[in-house]
Amino acid sequence: MRKTVVSGLLAAALVTSLATPASADLSGNITLYGYARDTWRSMNAMLEPATGLPADKVTGDLKTRAKVTSPTNIATYVWSTLTARDLGLIGVADASRRVGKVLTALERMERHAPTGQFFNWYDPATLRLVRTWPENGNTVDLFASSVDNGWLAAALMMVRTAMPNHAARANRLATSMNFASYYDPDARPDAGTGLLRGGFWVDKPAGCSVDSDYAGTGTTVYSTCHHYGSPGETRIGTYVGIALGQLPKEHYFGPYRTFPDSGCDWAWQDQKPVGSWKEYLGVKVWEGTYGYRGMRYVPNWGGSMFEELMPDLVVPESAWAPKSWGRNHPVFVRGQIQHGLDEARYGYWGFSPSNDPHGGYREYGVDPLGMQAEGYTSDVERTATDPGYEGCRPAQPEPASYGDGVVTPHASFLALPYARTEALANLAKLRGNFDAYGPGGFYDAVAVRSGAVSKYYLALDQGMAMAALGNVLARDNLRRYFAGAGVEGRLRPVMELEEWDVVPPATN
């Protein structure tokens, strides 16, 4: 049986390498298929047999699952199942059975009825809402997230195209999720459009909240005080809302590309941008860029890889927005590589939120690639940079050295379309030089100076790896599935309007 599967994978790799010029390296494809096979094993190990839903994570020996799951976890399992089918890791009937079971679970799960939004945490074994945290008994307030629901809706939208036998059920679930429930039309009066809030609580929380009725249902919810005002991974809610016809297309231009350079009003951001005002669909957009090591780029909030590239797993951003995201993604990846190899001199690269090998979960990134002044740092010691803000904040000396850099393999998988050779080499070095690979593929993170490894598999991070592998090895399968059912016609004409003044690194 194992010989048959391996032979099938090798044949598929050969066909893909001949059919897709971007994947012409057959030996690299075979390596990537091996990664996909093992990564799928970890996704499968997270599965709760009774309900067909994945857990949030599983231990490195694939034996102990977490007792919670989220809409994002469910989304990553669905698209990993589609990828496993398309790569021949599981059969067509098995994939259909798995996705059908997920749809049945979603139909049974409690959600916010007026808006159709799912809550953040469920017990994957019982489908009940998690109201106390299993590890410590702390109370869990019922919260609906625009990002988590965005990922789930995106996965359901893929199913509409990828599995015709489940299309009607998936469509009913996706279209019943009202993303207008997060939309604040008055958030950007200066631009003439609105922004998405982070989410809402059913009951008034102890901290900051805003009483709101964004879905127009007459039911009060308590929305987050913050909006998503920068183009991070949170843009998936924007994409889905526009694609479903629930949000105005002008909203695409609401989030800041960088914050403006006017006086010291915005001097809290990481550096002073260079740019100009432009207008798209009547919306005024400050098209600013930051600079790093001779490059210019549009930053995200924290400078992490998944903020930049996770939406690109689903939405073909480089094809639909060739003068904006299509320019930015390869420069951002190059910035991550240069930081890891040339600036911090770790010998490795790929910085993104992940488990901390020394315990817990933490945001990692490349500080200069993010707008947040404190930034997500690349090491445990939180070594940050501060280039200053001309006329408002003096620059600080560059760090003399960096500490225990934390590299996560999912960042290399995300980078595959933009730096294939470097990503394959980075993954090979991580596997060869550390105890970084187990029965379910790469463990979640490696502290490259201490050698500490977080021996867990997370549904989010393994799901990103599976999505990236599917797009590389199966002709952009997930992007093609998402683009169906009229989505491309609604999103692409908006996305392709914009042009960013991105400057790639100088070539020798």
Summary of the structure (lengths in Angstrom):
residues: 508
radius of gyration: 21.8
end to end distance: 49.5
largest distance: 68.2
contacts: 1826
relative contact order: 0.14
helix: 41%
strand: 17%
